[in-house]
Amino acid sequence: MSAVTLPSIKLSHAGAWKMMEAATAKASEIGFPVNIVVVDDGGNLLGCLRMDGAFTLSMKTAMSKAKTAASHRRPTTEINAVVASALSRASGGVITDMAGGLPIFIEGVCVGAIGIGSAPDAEDIMIARAALAAIGAQERGPR
């Protein structure tokens, strides 16, 4: 490795698929159809799914949650509420402090994020955590 490159690991489409399957299973188990979005570390879409009965517009919030968690490398609920609306305006509505967005850390590296939308806050987070658990990921990186 040189001073001009960095080593990296990437979330594969198979990993994103496994996360969406786990999220769908958890959402079905607890009775909340949701929208699921998985992005890579740069916020680029890897996968999305709208379960039957999920609110249509919640796909937009799920996307914002995933992109926010990937960009900030932390859960969306940790976005400072005082500046959240300014960040949302500055990002064209992408940044949000709504619950349900979690970064995906593997081996201490943020490889992407997941956003869940359409259920109450606690359930969105529960579903996102089930997806992370399915691939052995964490929502926190090294401090």
Residue pairs with C-beta under 8 A, 6 or more apart in sequence:
1 7
8 109
9 106
9 107
9 109
9 111
10 40
10 41
10 111
11 38
11 40
11 41
11 46
11 104
11 106
11 111
11 112
13 46
13 47
15 111
15 135
16 38
16 46
16 47
16 112
17 47
18 134
18 135
19 36
19 38
19 47
19 104
19 114
19 131
19 132
19 134
19 135
20 36
20 38
20 47
20 49
20 131
21 134
22 130
22 131
22 133
22 134
22 135
23 34
23 36
23 49
23 114
23 116
23 127
23 128
23 130
23 131
24 36
24 49
24 51
25 130
26 126
26 127
26 130
26 131
27 33
27 34
27 36
27 51
27 116
27 119
27 123
27 127
28 51
30 119
30 123
30 126
30 127
32 118
32 119
32 120
32 123
32 127
33 51
33 52
33 53
33 54
33 118
34 51
34 54
34 58
34 62
34 116
34 117
34 118
34 119
34 124
34 127
35 48
35 49
35 50
35 51
35 54
35 55
35 58
35 59
35 61
35 62
35 115
35 116
35 117
35 118
36 47
36 48
36 49
36 50
36 51
36 62
36 114
36 115
36 116
36 127
36 131
37 45
37 47
37 48
37 59
37 62
37 63
37 65
37 66
37 114
37 115
37 116
37 117
38 45
38 46
38 47
38 48
38 66
38 104
38 112
38 113
38 114
38 131
39 45
39 46
39 63
39 66
39 67
39 70
39 112
39 113
39 114
39 115
40 46
40 70
40 111
40 112
41 70
41 110
41 111
41 112
41 113
42 70
43 66
43 67
43 70
43 71
43 113
45 63
46 112
48 59
48 62
48 63
50 56
50 59
51 118
54 117
54 118
55 117
55 118
58 117
58 118
59 117
60 117
61 96
61 98
61 100
61 115
61 117
62 100
62 115
62 116
62 117
62 118
63 115
64 93
64 94
64 95
64 96
64 98
64 101
64 115
65 76
65 96
65 98
65 100
65 101
65 113
65 115
65 116
65 117
65 124
66 101
66 112
66 113
66 114
66 115
67 94
67 95
67 101
67 113
67 115
68 76
68 79
68 94
68 95
68 96
68 97
68 101
68 113
68 115
69 75
69 76
69 101
69 102
69 103
69 113
69 114
69 115
70 103
70 110
70 112
70 113
71 95
72 78
72 79
72 95
72 103
73 103
73 110
73 141
74 103
74 140
75 99
75 101
75 102
75 103
75 125
75 139
76 96
76 97
76 98
76 99
76 100
76 101
76 102
76 115
77 97
77 99
77 121
77 125
79 87
79 95
79 96
79 97
80 97
81 97
84 95
84 96
84 97
87 95
88 94
88 95
88 96
98 117
98 121
99 121
99 122
99 124
99 125
100 115
100 116
100 117
100 119
100 121
100 124
100 125
100 127
100 128
101 113
101 114
101 115
101 116
101 128
102 113
102 114
102 125
102 128
102 129
102 132
102 139
103 110
103 112
103 113
103 139
103 140
103 141
104 110
104 111
104 112
104 113
104 114
104 132
104 135
104 137
104 139
105 111
105 137
105 138
105 139
105 140
105 141
106 135
106 136
106 137
106 138
108 141
108 142
109 141
110 141
111 137
114 128
114 131
114 132
115 128
116 124
116 125
116 127
116 128
116 131
117 124
118 124
119 127
128 139
129 139
132 138
132 139
